[in-house]
């Protein structure tokens, strides 16, 4: 039956199916390349935008070019599909161009649908996410560069309900997109606040006080050598092959310091049944011992607020000395974000860059009173918690949208 698995309330009955050629007129974009782009001028869409900044509905265009003789301008309500790409799967994607007067560059297939039967916004999403996508991918031709021509698109089949149901589906998808966009903006705004705070709330190179300070704190920060406040240990053993789901022991591998954690391990994400490696002590700070990229990437430190987490090999462990009292999260944040170049200067190697515990021990960092450290740490933990919560909300919204796209089209 030609009905979707999920349907909005109030709509029933089978959907219609026809070839795209029976309900759309076809044309092509013309001319223009990246070298023609300007900082201002006439809005323009090049085919590559559909790969790098894909949106099912293009409401605004932020690339511009000088209008040339013979340019193809949108009239509004067109659907565009790239005429070339890298893979058959990538090429069978469509976007609805809402705006009038946008230059449609070369290598774009331009479709104008019969509006009495098809809402162009619905057509764009349907082509990209229904069985139409699979069919058009099968028509793509070529190897290193694949091509999709209007003649092939015309043979493709599109299944659709009444215009009223199409509009309801589009309205629902748009509401999800709005929530996704607003949540994304909130995350970016908080990340910008965090980045600015990291620059202003720690003394920069050659300074002894920060530019921004919590009320009630004064005085210069003390420059401290790390080996005077930390003992240094190394993780050992424990490879990826020994990780299992729901193992007896929580563990951390050095690569996870780069990919899974920010300044603190809120919950260890890996586990194993193999008891090898070094065990954590609450308050530890861990750093990666090597990278295949750049030395500055080794300026990544993570606070571990747990006992008895296993550390794998190539992990440098900074363990606070018993006679020194400081906030480990504060230090992990400072190592990761302030004067990161000093870590790069003690890293060694070219193809693989190594960082040794003995070199880290010689580095100096600035410390205010413990109370001020804790106030700063609390501020950044709060920011991280807000960002993490919004990221979870964003992931859930994206999962809901993905499920809808998979199940609301035939």
N, C-alpha and C positions, 0 to 999 in steps of 0.2 A: 504493500500500500504506500501511496505517496503522501505520507504524513510524518511530521517530525516526532521524535520521542518526547520532547517537552513542548508544551503549547501554552500560550497565555490564555487566561480565563476568558470564556465567551466565544472562542473560535473553534469550529469543528469542520469536518469534511476534508476530502482529499485535495491536495494541491495540484495545480496545472503544471504540465511539463511541455516545453517547446524548445526548439533550437534557438540559440541566441540570434542567429541570422534573421529569424522571423519577427523579432521584436526590437531590433536595434539597427541603426544606420552606422556605417563605419567610415572613419577617415584616419589621417595620420598627422602627428606633430611634424615640425619642420625645423631643420637647422639647429644651431647653437651647441656649444660645448662648455665645459667648466671654465675655459679661458675667457669666455664672453661674460662671465658673471661680474657684476659691479656692486658697490656698496649701496647704490641707489639707482632708481630707474623704474622700469616696468616689472611687475612681479612675473617670475618665470618658474616653471617646473621642468627639470631635466629628469630623464628616466631613472637615473641613479638614486634620486630621492626616494623612490618607492622601495629601495633596498635599505638605505641608510636611515631614513626617517619615516618609515611606513606608518600611515594612518588610513583607516578605511574611509574616513571623510576628511578632506583637506579643506579646512575653513579659512586658514590664513597661510600666506606664502612669505617666507623670509629670505628668499634669494631674488636677485634683481639683475636685469640686463637692459641694454639699450634696444629699443624697438627697431627692427629692421624691416625693409620692404619684403613683403611676402610672408611675414610671420603669421603663425596660426594662433588666434586668440580664443580663449574659452568664452562661451556664451552663458556659462553656468549650467550645472546639472549634467555635465559630461562624466563618463566613467573612463579612466585611463588604465591601460595595462602595458607593462614594458614589452618591447619587441625583441629585446635580447637580454641575456643574463648568463650566470655561471652554471646553474643547474636547472633542470626541468621543474623541480619543486619550487624554486625561488621565482621563476618567471611567471607562473600562473597566479599572480596577485593583482588585485584591482583597487583603485581608489576613486572615490566620488569627489569631483571638483565642484565645490559650491559656488565659487567666486566667478564673476564675469571679468573679462579683460586680462586673464592670465595667459602669458605666452606658454604654449605647449611645445616643448623642444622635440628634436628628432628622436627616433627610436621609441616613440610612444604610439601605441594603438589607441585610437579615440573612439568611444562608443557613445551614441546618443539613443537612449531607450524611448519607446513609446510610453509616455507618462500615464496613459489611461490604463496600462497593464502593469508597468513596473516602476516602482520608486527607485531612482538611480542609486540612492544610498543603500537600499536593500540589495540591489544587483551587485554592488561592489563587495559587500560583505558575503553574499551568497557565492560569488565566483571564487573568493579567497578561501572559503571555509566549508563549502558543501562538496558533494561528489563532482560538481563542475570543476573544482580545482584539480582533482585527480585526472579527470578527462582531458582538460587542457594541458596538463603536464605531459600527458601521453602524446600530444600533438607537437610538442617542442622538438626542434631539429638541431643537430649539431653536436659537437663534442666539447672542445675547449671553450667555445662560446655557443650557447644554444639560442635559437630564434623561435619566436612565436608570431605568426602572421595573422592579419585580420581574417583571411580566408579560413584559417584553422579555427579561430575563435568562433566564427559564424557557425561552424559545425557542432560546436559544443552545446550541451543541453543544460537548461536552467529550469528548476522547479520552483514555483512561486504560488502563494495564496492570494486572497483578495488584497487590493491596495490598502484597505483598512487594516488588515492584519499585518501587512508589510510595515505600515507606519507605526503600529503598536510595537512590533519587534525592534524597529529602529529606535523608537523612543526609549525602550528598555535598555538597549545596548548603549545608547548615548548617555543614559543616566549612570550606568556603570562606568563609562569612560570619564564622566565628570568627576565621579568619586575617586577614580584612579588618579586623575590629573591633580585634583586638589590635595590628595594624600601625598602624591609625589612632590608637589610644591612645598608642603609642610616639612617633609623630610629634608629637602634641599635647603630650606630656610634655616632649619635647626643645624644642619651641617655647616652652613655659612657662619652661624652664630658661634658654633664650636671652634671652627678654624680661626675666627677673629679673636675669640677668647684665648686660644692657645698662644697666639702671637702677643697678646697684651697682658696676660696674667702670669707670665714667666719672664724673668730678666733675659734679654737677648745678649748675644755675644758682646763681652766687654762691659756689660751693665751689672749692677748689684741690687737693683730694685726693679720691680715690674711697673709698667705704665698704668695698669688698672689693678686696684687692690680692694678687698673687702673692708668695710668700715671697721675701725678699731685696730688695724694692724699697721705698724710702722717699723722703721729700721731696715738696715741692709740685710740681705740674705747672705748666709755663710757658704763659701765655696768649699766643698768636701770631696776628698778623693774616695772613690768607691771601695778600695780595699780597706779603708778605715772603718767602714760601717757594714760591709758584707763579707761573708766567706763565699768562696767560689767552688762549685762542684760541676760535674758533667753527668748528663744522662748516658745511658748505654743500652745497646741491643734494641730489641723490639722493632720489627719491620712491619710494613703495611700488610704483609701476608699473614701476620699473626693477629690482626684485628678481627673481631667477630662481633655480631650483634648480641647485646645483653650478656657480655662476658662478665667474669667474676670481678675483674679489676678495671676501674676507670683509668684511662691513660691519655697521654699527649705525645704525638710525633712532631718532629721539628717543623715539617712542612705545614702543619696545622697552625703554627704560630702566625704564618703569613696569611692563610686562607680562611681560618675559622674563628679567630678571636680578635677583639679590639684591644683594649688596655687591661681587660680582666676576663678570666674564665668564669663565667656565671654558672655554667654547667659543663663538665667535661663531656665531649660529644663522642668519644671513642672508647672502646673497651676491648679487653683481651682475657684469655684464660692463662696466658703465659706470664708467670711471675718472674720478670727480669727487667732490669733498668733500675733507675734510682727512684726512691719514694719522695713525694712532696712533703713539705712542712708548711702549714698555713702561714702566709706572709712571703713566700718565695716570689721571686721575679725570674722569669725565664726568657731567654733570647735564642734565636737560631744561630747555629755555628757555621752555616755555609749557605751559599746561594749560587745560582747559575746566572744571575742578572748583574746587579751593581752593588758595590760595597755599601752604599747608603741604604739599600733595602734591609741590611742587617740591623739598622737602628730601629728595631721593633722589639719592644719589651712588653710582657704580659704578667699581670699580677695573678697569683694562684692562691685563693683563699681557702684551700682544702688541704687536709692531711691525707697521706697515703694514696695519692694519684701517681701512677707510674710514668716516669719520663723516659722516652726513647733516646736513641743515640743522637749525637750532633746537637744537643741542647745544652746551653750554658745556663747554670743555675746560680742566681745571686740570692744568698740566704742571709737575712739580717743577723748580725752578731748579737749575742745575748745581752751585751752591755750597751747596745745602741738602739734607740727608740725613734723610728721614723715611719711615715706612712708609705707602704709599699706601692699602693696604687698611684700615689703622687709621683714617686720615682719612675714607675713604669711609663706614666704619661709624659714625664719630662724627657726620658731617654728616647721615646718614640717620636716626639714632636718638636723638641727644642735643640737647636744646634746639632742636627743629625749628622752633619758633615764630620764631626769629630769621631764618630764611630767608623765612618768610611775611611778616615785617615789611618786607622789601625788595622783595617781589613787587609788581607793578603791574597794574591792570586789573580789570575786572568780568566781562564775558562771557567773554573770554579773558584769563587771567592770565599775565603775562610776567615772566621773571627775566633780568636783564642781568648779563653777566660783570663789569661795573664795580661792580655792587652786591655780588656775591658776594665780590669782591676785598677789600671793606671789613669782612668778617665775621671774628670772632675765634674760635679753638678752642684747647683745652687739650692740651698735649703733655708726656708724661714723657720719660725717656731713650729713645733708639732701641731699646735692649734690651727695655725694658718694653713699648714699642709692639709690637715683634715678638712678644713673649710673648702679649699680648692678641690680636693678629691671628691668631696660630696657634691659640689657644683657640677663637675664633669660626669660623675656617676648618674646624676639626675638627667643631664642632657642625653647621655647614652641610653638611659631607660626609656626616655620619650622617643628617641629615634628608633629603638628596637621595637617598641610597641606599635609605632606607625608602620614600620617595615612589616610586621606581622599582619597588620590590617591590610596593607597593600598586597601582600602575597595572597591573602584570602580573597580579596576582590579580584585579583588576576585569575585565581583558580575558578571563581564563580563565572567570570567572563569566558574563560576557556571552555568550561563545561557547557555554557549556553551556546557558544559557537559550534560546539561538537554536536549538540542535541536539538537545537532550535531550527536547524535547516535540514532539508532532505538531501 
